[in-house]
């Protein structure tokens, strides 16, 4: 056989095996991150509505989405009768809107009504899994249209608010919604493909290096162009006021690939950036609060491993009674102040 032909066959075979293995790797990452239902961990360290039941009231919300239901709650501060605006809050990955009760409480005390919904495939909403990061953009589009069609906002001006995956969603939808008066995006990313790569880096640097050259075409094959929406398109909206909040030490959304870094490189009159040196992936709360959370979850994890059921139950009850969840999470004054000052300008 011709040596050149043999070489071509070998190269094509190696290339085929490489692409096939990368597709398997990509699918494994998707199964780990998105092709699962999003839910709050059964962990007493996480906030619950009962922690805020004395100051917040809520009403169930639901809208349709391709024959499925997207559900959540509309939150208000108890006893308040006048409001300055209506916030639609989009949550991050690996959970539900309940993890954002500290944000909801902050906004409600400022005089806002807050609609916080669970993404498709998360918490209260239908869907067997979260499908893709891009799905979150289309869900938010649908929720926003529903709010306006049914006047759920009672004609109050609308603000979009999101963190991480939610920040990606709120910026991406702005392209089509100049009527939204303001938008706050915390720890947001621009590209779902790059974010997937960064997540892979947490598991294996070697896998990251192997996947990087082909992540875009494989994404096209497995999830389709529709689900590869870039949040950059939100910057085409020159009317809505935008605040991008990010911490430079964020391990989940690297600053160099963040919405905030993009806005610093390409300033726009309607876009502001608030960057902190530290704060990790959730700079809204103090660094000490984040450390408390990690310490408490580690302690609870150790208790959960106790073999004897009665001893485990005793320790769990003792653990829960030893702290008050709400007091473990303290707002960072600089970040919360920047957000609230920005919103006061509406």
Steps between C-alpha positions, in 0.01 A plus 500: 500500500615851422685644806326836450159332506597310815607825665172666403298209640696507826457878537128482428459210745682688774295812427177299513596341832597839639169661400299203623674502837451876532128461429480239777688735734272793411191287563644392837546864604145583389364205698686625805396865470178537302342169405376466857222669697605807693406484867604644832715258702342333801732697720399711803771756416292627206248776549130415510193719463412447864815696589334806342133425567485775759601770249397364159175377349469312173245401240533208259585579137477279192515540123508262206811399307453272197235297680690501830472727802752746639424568865621723779376767736431873505655640819412819691603651829230441758290805574631704207231659281699714256778374274766659285545226242467138396803268485518176302773287658680220313693252716832327444598143423486209748193615690176698496386854574482413872877540524447869419280587795769736627478690166121489508490632856742782411290606201165471677621714790603759241138518381496256208264217418714203396396219267745214555435193285668162466664431165375222274601170656552656844313500829130578460509519120436218252769333293700186564829691477639848438579425132757773433618841617331651195163357609512742792497796260185379325328425831571853622370644171179307556467609864559864408237491225255336740559767765428777251206326331318435829627820666633299792731794569194727551654742247805551723833548318680169442854416608683178416731349762715190467801318637737269310275305259229750584735791419569342160125473442405855602768660284421280200128587496561875512554512126123469449380694804595870507188559712683342797621799700802337666694178528733367771723208400725347766789265416376459146665325207475575128542169321334173605766298316788674676324462832465128437871481430578684824283253690697216340821663621385441858501125434800456273750737338592232245137459397470878465801513265364214290147642477583867436576472123171326418253623762312726257428244222414232757263743673332562166454128446373412848295801611452707183560864412176606672650410836829683444369854550768753593417749773693761298186566302354673807747784452313596181234643729614858550194605699484273806736594782729207583712426808753217479642376830798265520779390734845457350559184705184328372602135442186407305476784248852621432520878492676511163199324344231686694239752398676757718833454324329536161337825613832634626661429162211653307337774713141595427306801634222287651728237659672522838749258650560435869800275559636378833837340567344217699162347559516181297196395302254673731642839592162621628579339835813556705806279462445389860146390412633283218758350733228433759294320240789278392585420861141418593437281196820310574389447860156383389654271240698328774185454709318348202765226489427379854387140469268474800160656404411614851841656561487665156157645572612628840803672349295649216252651745782635713669643190185675375420647842854639537463773235239712323525474124399856422770642725773303323459701179596865528480744209824655383441871553697613195332262252147529638543877524611522136197298386246693705647838406483401135136396531404819685577693182205344317 
